[in-house]
Amino acid sequence: MTSHGVSSVMAISETVLILAGGAIVLSIIFGIRVAMRTLADGAAPTRQSGGGEAGTPDVAGVIALPPLIFLGFLVAAAVLEAIIPLPFMAGQASARYIGGAVLAMCGFVIIFMAAGRFQAAGTNIPPTLPTTALVVDGIYRRTRNPFYLGTTLIYLGLGVAAGSFWAIGLVVPLLWVINTGVVAREERYLERKFGDAYRSYKGRVRRWV
């Protein structure tokens, strides 16, 4: 095998390793968060709200938990890179690592800011639980969906660090799924529940940025 072939194999292996490793780490973080919430719910009752219409479940009815959707696309990108590798910037590892780390760190900061506002308002974070308060301050003055914006930046950060065309290209269908299967359903739910207050907020703050 030529030196060029060896370097190509190493680059491909690195790409898959970063994507798969990132998916594993994020899965662990998500699992720990779920475990902590389960323990907390066992010690105290889940925040409930009676704001839903009669006969209508007081939840947004999203197609799946958003972290699982992002993880699914990340795993798909890793599998596609292993089958049909499309690495880029193979010779610029430092630039990829730095750029990816900056994107991921920005994503984590945005998520932590959003979680802080939800906790301060005393409302549930998972969209599978009732929303008990409309949060419009802090980071929510800039974007209506900081959790999904932050997670998208983390996903892109891993894609850039791995140098994966697949991961970056899959952002388009990923965001389509999030918009149609999660965000749009949440917006309909919040309009039903908070009425004009939410419509006014939606009119002055963008969905993403």
Backbone bond lengths (Angstrom), bond angles and torsions (degrees), N, CA, C in turn:
res aa  C-N    CA-C-N  psi(-1)  N-CA   C-N-CA  omega(-1)  CA-C   N-CA-C  phi
1 M - - - 1.464 - - 1.522 109.72 -
2 T 1.307 117.67 135.02 1.461 121.47 -179.86 1.516 110.44 -72.17
3 S 1.362 114.83 164.83 1.462 119.67 177.80 1.513 111.27 -61.76
4 H 1.371 115.70 -34.04 1.463 119.16 178.61 1.528 110.40 -65.62
5 G 1.357 115.63 -39.29 1.461 119.70 178.94 1.512 111.52 -65.49
6 V 1.352 116.35 -41.66 1.456 120.77 178.80 1.522 110.57 -61.40
7 S 1.352 116.85 -45.88 1.459 120.17 -178.82 1.517 110.99 -64.50
8 S 1.352 117.23 -34.38 1.458 120.40 178.84 1.523 110.61 -65.78
9 V 1.372 115.77 -43.24 1.454 119.33 178.89 1.512 110.76 -62.58
10 M 1.348 116.28 -41.87 1.456 120.10 179.61 1.514 110.97 -63.41
11 A 1.362 116.68 -41.40 1.454 120.41 -179.83 1.521 110.73 -64.14
12 I 1.331 115.85 -43.24 1.463 119.71 179.70 1.523 109.83 -64.21
13 S 1.317 117.35 -44.92 1.454 120.98 179.34 1.522 111.09 -60.18
14 E 1.323 116.42 -41.17 1.458 120.58 179.09 1.521 110.91 -64.07
15 T 1.321 117.09 -41.88 1.457 121.27 179.83 1.516 111.03 -59.83
16 V 1.329 116.47 -50.50 1.465 120.85 -179.80 1.520 110.49 -63.88
17 L 1.332 116.86 -40.20 1.461 121.11 -178.66 1.521 111.24 -61.68
18 I 1.323 117.10 -44.75 1.469 120.00 -179.24 1.520 111.10 -64.87
19 L 1.339 116.58 -44.83 1.461 119.81 -179.65 1.530 111.04 -64.61
20 A 1.329 116.49 -47.63 1.464 120.02 -179.12 1.525 111.17 -66.96
21 G 1.339 115.65 -41.58 1.461 119.01 178.28 1.513 111.82 -63.50
22 G 1.335 116.42 -41.26 1.457 120.37 177.76 1.515 111.23 -62.07
23 A 1.346 116.84 -41.43 1.462 120.40 178.85 1.526 110.90 -63.14
24 I 1.335 116.58 -39.40 1.468 119.98 179.66 1.526 110.77 -66.43
25 V 1.325 116.85 -45.56 1.469 120.83 -179.33 1.529 110.47 -62.41
26 L 1.333 117.02 -45.54 1.457 120.13 179.59 1.527 111.33 -65.32
27 S 1.333 116.98 -34.87 1.465 120.63 176.88 1.523 110.47 -63.69
28 I 1.321 115.98 -40.86 1.472 120.32 178.87 1.524 110.25 -64.67
29 I 1.341 116.48 -45.04 1.464 120.28 178.73 1.522 110.74 -60.07
30 F 1.334 115.48 -45.40 1.461 120.20 179.39 1.525 110.72 -63.31
31 G 1.335 116.75 -41.78 1.457 120.35 179.09 1.520 112.29 -63.28
32 I 1.330 116.40 -40.52 1.464 119.93 177.76 1.527 110.44 -64.05
33 R 1.344 115.45 -41.23 1.468 119.39 179.32 1.525 111.11 -63.27
34 V 1.326 116.96 -41.20 1.462 120.70 178.71 1.522 110.42 -64.89
35 A 1.343 116.32 -42.40 1.462 120.64 179.68 1.530 110.87 -63.04
36 M 1.344 116.26 -42.40 1.461 119.72 178.96 1.522 110.64 -63.58
37 R 1.341 116.87 -40.72 1.465 119.87 179.60 1.526 110.36 -66.61
38 T 1.334 117.23 -38.81 1.460 120.51 179.12 1.520 110.83 -62.59
39 L 1.340 116.15 -42.96 1.463 119.87 178.29 1.519 110.97 -65.48
40 A 1.335 116.50 -40.02 1.468 120.15 179.79 1.522 110.97 -66.22
41 D 1.327 116.52 -40.00 1.468 120.43 179.69 1.522 111.12 -68.30
42 G 1.350 115.33 -26.38 1.460 118.17 177.19 1.510 111.75 -73.63
43 A 1.347 116.33 -27.97 1.458 120.51 -179.61 1.517 112.58 -87.86
44 A 1.354 116.58 -24.41 1.465 120.54 -178.64 1.513 108.77 -143.75
45 P 1.329 117.96 148.39 1.467 119.70 -179.69 1.511 112.01 -65.86
46 T 1.363 116.68 145.14 1.453 121.79 177.19 1.519 110.06 -63.28
47 R 1.327 116.82 139.56 1.463 120.51 178.57 1.516 109.78 -60.20
48 Q 1.306 116.26 125.30 1.453 121.22 -178.76 1.519 109.57 -117.02
49 S 1.317 114.61 166.71 1.459 120.26 178.93 1.507 108.83 -149.88
50 G 1.296 115.94 144.39 1.455 119.84 179.20 1.503 112.39 -102.02
51 G 1.317 118.42 24.64 1.449 122.14 -173.24 1.507 115.45 -83.66
52 G 1.344 119.99 -7.38 1.452 121.27 -178.06 1.517 112.12 -74.42
53 E 1.332 117.13 155.16 1.444 121.43 177.67 1.519 109.19 -70.64
54 A 1.342 115.94 155.50 1.455 120.76 -179.73 1.528 110.06 -57.87
55 G 1.323 115.98 128.83 1.448 120.61 178.82 1.514 114.92 81.90
56 T 1.332 117.51 -2.58 1.462 121.62 -179.55 1.520 109.46 -108.63
57 P 1.326 119.10 123.24 1.470 120.09 178.28 1.527 111.01 -57.61
58 D 1.320 115.87 139.85 1.465 120.48 -177.56 1.526 110.64 -85.37
59 V 1.328 115.87 54.36 1.466 122.29 176.04 1.519 108.13 -143.95
60 A 1.321 116.18 164.29 1.461 120.77 -175.72 1.528 113.02 -75.84
61 G 1.318 118.12 -23.19 1.466 120.76 -179.32 1.517 113.15 71.27
62 V 1.336 117.08 40.77 1.461 120.51 179.06 1.526 109.87 -68.75
63 I 1.343 116.83 156.54 1.461 120.57 -174.53 1.530 112.20 -70.24
64 A 1.335 117.07 -26.34 1.465 121.87 179.55 1.519 108.07 -169.17
65 L 1.310 116.22 162.59 1.460 118.95 175.05 1.531 108.85 -61.89
66 P 1.329 118.42 127.54 1.467 121.04 -176.13 1.533 114.62 -53.14
67 P 1.359 120.20 -41.39 1.471 117.70 178.47 1.524 112.97 -57.99
68 L 1.329 116.80 -34.32 1.461 119.60 179.30 1.525 111.47 -69.28
69 I 1.328 116.95 -33.42 1.463 120.58 177.28 1.531 109.72 -65.31
70 F 1.332 116.60 -47.35 1.464 120.09 178.94 1.526 110.69 -61.99
71 L 1.336 116.98 -42.73 1.460 119.98 179.45 1.525 110.68 -63.76
72 G 1.322 117.10 -38.74 1.458 120.41 179.01 1.515 112.31 -60.36
73 F 1.336 116.49 -43.46 1.464 120.03 178.92 1.527 111.04 -69.26
74 L 1.329 117.38 -34.52 1.462 120.14 178.37 1.527 110.45 -65.94
75 V 1.316 116.60 -42.61 1.465 120.61 176.83 1.526 110.33 -64.25
76 A 1.338 116.92 -41.01 1.468 120.44 178.38 1.523 110.96 -60.75
77 A 1.332 116.93 -40.62 1.459 120.55 178.37 1.521 111.05 -63.71
78 A 1.339 117.27 -40.69 1.463 120.88 179.14 1.533 110.67 -64.15
79 V 1.328 116.52 -41.76 1.469 120.35 179.39 1.528 110.21 -65.32
80 L 1.326 117.36 -44.22 1.457 120.83 179.74 1.527 111.56 -63.68
81 E 1.334 116.79 -38.06 1.469 119.99 177.61 1.523 110.97 -65.60
82 A 1.333 116.62 -33.73 1.463 119.67 178.88 1.527 111.35 -71.88
83 I 1.356 116.84 -32.98 1.463 120.74 -177.74 1.523 111.77 -87.74
84 I 1.332 115.52 -49.61 1.476 121.38 -179.35 1.526 107.60 -127.54
85 P 1.309 118.76 80.92 1.472 120.93 -174.49 1.528 112.98 -64.44
86 L 1.333 114.81 131.69 1.465 120.83 175.23 1.534 109.20 -132.28
87 P 1.338 116.33 62.20 1.465 118.94 179.88 1.525 111.35 -73.70
88 F 1.345 116.05 155.14 1.460 119.56 173.77 1.528 108.33 -140.92
89 M 1.313 115.42 162.03 1.473 122.93 -177.45 1.524 111.20 53.64
90 A 1.346 116.57 39.22 1.461 120.52 -177.42 1.523 112.39 -61.25
91 G 1.330 116.87 -31.25 1.458 119.82 -178.87 1.512 114.48 -92.24
92 Q 1.336 117.08 7.99 1.470 120.87 -178.18 1.525 109.68 -126.18
93 A 1.315 114.73 55.49 1.461 120.55 -175.21 1.528 112.00 -60.09
94 S 1.335 116.96 -43.14 1.463 119.61 -177.39 1.520 111.74 -60.29
95 A 1.325 116.36 -44.23 1.461 120.54 179.48 1.530 110.25 -63.46
96 R 1.329 117.05 -40.71 1.461 120.57 179.18 1.523 111.14 -64.39
97 Y 1.329 116.16 -45.41 1.467 120.02 -178.21 1.527 111.18 -63.46
98 I 1.327 115.72 -44.88 1.467 118.84 -178.50 1.531 110.48 -65.67
99 G 1.339 116.01 -48.15 1.462 119.21 179.82 1.517 112.10 -60.51
100 G 1.332 116.48 -43.38 1.461 119.89 179.13 1.515 112.39 -65.26
101 A 1.337 116.59 -39.83 1.465 120.10 179.91 1.524 111.26 -65.19
102 V 1.326 116.86 -39.98 1.470 120.37 179.19 1.528 110.33 -63.24
103 L 1.335 116.74 -45.83 1.464 120.41 178.95 1.532 110.96 -60.74
104 A 1.327 116.30 -46.70 1.466 120.16 -178.12 1.523 111.44 -64.48
105 M 1.333 117.43 -42.21 1.461 120.21 179.73 1.523 111.03 -63.50
106 C 1.332 116.68 -42.03 1.467 120.08 176.61 1.526 110.30 -59.89
107 G 1.339 116.02 -40.48 1.459 120.22 178.43 1.522 112.17 -62.23
108 F 1.331 117.07 -45.11 1.466 120.13 179.61 1.522 111.35 -64.02
109 V 1.324 117.58 -40.41 1.471 121.06 179.10 1.521 110.49 -61.11
110 I 1.339 116.86 -45.50 1.463 121.02 179.80 1.531 110.55 -61.69
111 I 1.331 117.14 -42.88 1.469 120.67 179.42 1.519 110.76 -63.40
112 F 1.326 117.69 -44.60 1.466 120.67 179.69 1.530 111.23 -62.89
113 M 1.326 116.98 -39.10 1.465 120.43 177.76 1.527 110.64 -63.65
114 A 1.336 116.27 -42.99 1.463 120.39 179.35 1.522 111.18 -65.12
115 A 1.337 116.75 -43.56 1.467 120.49 179.81 1.525 110.79 -62.30
116 G 1.324 116.63 -37.53 1.465 120.54 178.25 1.511 112.05 -62.45
117 R 1.337 117.08 -39.88 1.467 120.47 179.19 1.530 110.62 -68.24
118 F 1.335 117.72 -39.03 1.464 120.46 178.75 1.530 110.74 -65.38
119 Q 1.334 115.91 -42.53 1.460 119.25 179.99 1.519 110.95 -65.78
120 A 1.332 117.06 -39.09 1.460 120.50 178.53 1.522 111.41 -64.62
121 A 1.336 116.80 -34.94 1.464 121.29 -179.71 1.525 112.03 -81.14
122 G 1.338 116.78 -12.59 1.458 120.50 179.69 1.505 114.10 73.29
123 T 1.329 117.92 31.72 1.456 121.09 179.45 1.518 111.20 -113.74
124 N 1.324 116.44 162.08 1.464 121.52 -178.51 1.524 111.05 -75.49
125 I 1.324 116.26 145.31 1.460 121.31 177.81 1.524 112.48 -87.21
126 P 1.338 120.16 -48.44 1.475 119.09 -178.36 1.521 111.50 -62.16
127 P 1.327 118.59 136.42 1.462 120.50 179.31 1.517 113.61 -72.18
128 T 1.339 116.91 -4.12 1.459 120.98 177.02 1.526 111.33 -87.52
129 L 1.341 117.20 -0.24 1.457 123.01 177.37 1.526 109.12 -115.84
130 P 1.333 118.33 159.34 1.467 120.36 -179.07 1.530 112.48 -63.32
131 T 1.316 116.00 143.06 1.466 121.99 171.53 1.519 107.56 -89.27
132 T 1.324 116.81 120.45 1.463 120.49 -174.28 1.518 113.36 -102.66
133 A 1.343 117.39 -7.13 1.467 120.57 178.76 1.520 108.76 -152.85
134 L 1.313 116.27 145.91 1.459 121.85 177.55 1.525 108.64 -90.53
135 V 1.319 116.44 116.15 1.468 121.66 -177.54 1.524 108.61 -97.00
136 V 1.341 116.81 120.69 1.468 121.19 -177.06 1.528 112.17 -131.95
137 D 1.335 117.77 7.44 1.461 119.67 -177.07 1.525 110.42 -110.58
138 G 1.336 115.85 -179.58 1.458 120.54 -179.91 1.521 111.55 62.07
139 I 1.319 116.41 -134.72 1.459 122.06 -179.43 1.527 111.11 -61.10
140 Y 1.331 116.98 -22.57 1.463 121.00 -179.18 1.527 112.57 -73.33
141 R 1.317 117.28 -6.33 1.463 119.12 170.60 1.517 111.62 -77.39
142 R 1.322 116.84 -17.29 1.471 122.67 -176.71 1.528 112.83 -102.13
143 T 1.308 116.93 -33.18 1.464 121.24 -176.82 1.514 108.60 -150.45
144 R 1.336 116.68 142.87 1.462 120.07 179.01 1.529 111.93 -80.66
145 N 1.321 117.24 -16.04 1.461 120.67 -175.70 1.527 112.21 -132.01
146 P 1.320 117.69 62.44 1.472 118.77 -177.85 1.519 113.90 -65.06
147 F 1.334 117.72 -30.23 1.465 118.99 177.98 1.525 110.52 -61.53
148 Y 1.325 116.83 -45.60 1.459 120.69 -177.35 1.521 111.24 -76.12
149 L 1.312 116.94 -33.80 1.465 120.18 174.89 1.527 109.67 -63.12
150 G 1.329 116.43 -46.75 1.457 120.27 179.74 1.519 112.52 -62.69
151 T 1.332 116.70 -42.43 1.460 120.16 179.86 1.527 110.93 -66.90
152 T 1.328 116.87 -35.82 1.464 120.30 176.58 1.522 110.69 -63.10
153 L 1.331 117.14 -40.37 1.467 120.50 178.68 1.531 110.82 -65.26
154 I 1.330 116.71 -38.42 1.468 119.63 176.98 1.523 110.21 -64.37
155 Y 1.326 116.59 -44.48 1.463 121.29 177.74 1.527 110.58 -59.11
156 L 1.343 116.17 -47.56 1.466 119.75 178.96 1.524 111.45 -64.05
157 G 1.335 116.23 -36.51 1.457 119.59 178.07 1.511 112.02 -60.32
158 L 1.321 116.57 -42.06 1.467 120.01 177.07 1.524 110.65 -66.76
159 G 1.341 116.37 -40.32 1.460 119.45 179.04 1.513 112.57 -63.01
160 V 1.336 116.43 -41.57 1.464 120.81 179.08 1.531 110.35 -68.32
161 A 1.338 116.85 -46.17 1.469 120.32 179.73 1.524 111.02 -59.91
162 A 1.335 116.47 -37.62 1.468 120.09 179.34 1.517 112.24 -77.76
163 G 1.335 117.38 -18.44 1.453 120.63 -175.82 1.518 110.82 67.81
164 S 1.340 116.27 44.14 1.463 121.09 -173.76 1.525 111.42 -107.79
165 F 1.332 116.60 114.62 1.457 120.50 173.19 1.530 110.72 -64.59
166 W 1.339 117.16 -34.70 1.457 120.54 179.91 1.521 111.06 -62.15
167 A 1.315 116.66 -48.73 1.468 119.99 -178.37 1.528 111.27 -60.64
168 I 1.328 115.81 -44.73 1.464 119.38 -178.57 1.526 110.86 -69.95
169 G 1.329 116.92 -40.48 1.457 119.79 179.34 1.517 113.29 -65.61
170 L 1.329 116.95 -32.34 1.460 120.69 -179.81 1.520 113.05 -73.47
171 V 1.342 117.33 -6.02 1.464 119.79 177.15 1.528 110.50 -60.29
172 V 1.326 117.33 -35.48 1.475 120.18 -178.05 1.527 111.46 -62.18
173 P 1.352 120.03 -56.12 1.464 118.38 176.57 1.524 113.27 -65.41
174 L 1.332 117.08 -30.93 1.458 120.51 177.53 1.521 110.88 -60.13
175 L 1.324 116.89 -49.33 1.458 120.25 -179.02 1.530 111.18 -67.62
176 W 1.333 116.71 -31.18 1.464 118.99 176.16 1.526 110.20 -63.76
177 V 1.327 116.58 -43.94 1.462 120.70 178.61 1.526 110.49 -63.26
178 I 1.329 117.29 -45.09 1.468 120.77 -179.96 1.525 110.51 -63.11
179 N 1.331 116.40 -43.73 1.467 119.54 -178.66 1.525 112.33 -64.28
180 T 1.330 116.61 -46.46 1.462 119.82 -174.41 1.524 113.06 -83.80
181 G 1.324 116.55 -38.00 1.457 119.85 -174.84 1.509 115.51 -91.84
182 V 1.337 116.97 -15.53 1.462 120.08 -177.50 1.535 110.99 -125.09
183 V 1.324 116.92 -64.10 1.464 120.65 -172.55 1.528 112.37 -61.57
184 A 1.331 117.36 -48.37 1.462 119.83 -177.92 1.531 111.00 -61.54
185 R 1.309 117.51 -38.52 1.467 121.10 178.81 1.522 110.94 -68.86
186 E 1.326 116.68 -39.82 1.459 119.71 176.31 1.523 111.01 -62.89
187 E 1.325 116.90 -40.68 1.457 119.94 -178.81 1.526 111.48 -65.00
188 R 1.332 117.43 -41.48 1.464 119.98 177.28 1.527 110.70 -62.90
189 Y 1.323 115.86 -40.06 1.466 121.13 178.77 1.526 110.97 -64.19
190 L 1.315 116.76 -45.98 1.468 120.26 -178.99 1.522 111.61 -67.21
191 E 1.318 117.64 -34.34 1.464 119.85 176.00 1.522 110.58 -65.76
192 R 1.344 116.98 -41.38 1.462 119.96 176.88 1.520 110.94 -61.87
193 K 1.315 115.49 -39.80 1.463 119.49 -171.23 1.526 113.52 -84.01
194 F 1.340 116.51 -40.24 1.464 119.39 -174.05 1.528 113.64 -111.37
195 G 1.328 116.08 -6.00 1.457 120.29 172.43 1.517 115.02 57.78
196 D 1.336 116.17 -129.68 1.466 121.87 -174.89 1.522 112.88 -61.53
197 A 1.328 117.11 -31.23 1.469 119.82 179.85 1.524 110.13 -60.71
198 Y 1.338 116.16 -43.38 1.465 118.42 178.99 1.515 111.56 -73.96
199 R 1.323 117.60 -39.23 1.464 119.73 179.37 1.526 110.86 -61.87
200 S 1.317 117.18 -38.14 1.464 120.50 177.19 1.524 110.86 -65.32
201 Y 1.323 116.02 -42.77 1.465 120.43 177.93 1.520 110.72 -63.13
202 K 1.338 116.62 -44.32 1.457 120.88 -179.96 1.519 112.08 -62.73
203 G 1.325 116.04 -29.92 1.459 119.69 -179.55 1.517 113.89 -74.01
204 R 1.340 117.88 -20.29 1.464 119.32 -177.06 1.522 114.43 -111.52
205 V 1.331 118.41 -8.59 1.473 121.53 -179.83 1.529 108.27 -126.03
206 R 1.331 116.16 134.01 1.461 120.86 -178.98 1.516 111.61 -70.71
207 R 1.335 114.92 156.91 1.456 120.52 179.79 1.528 111.56 -63.49
208 W 1.320 117.67 -42.74 1.456 121.88 -177.60 1.528 111.23 -113.41
209 V 1.325 118.00 -74.37 1.480 121.29 179.01 1.516 109.55 -139.35
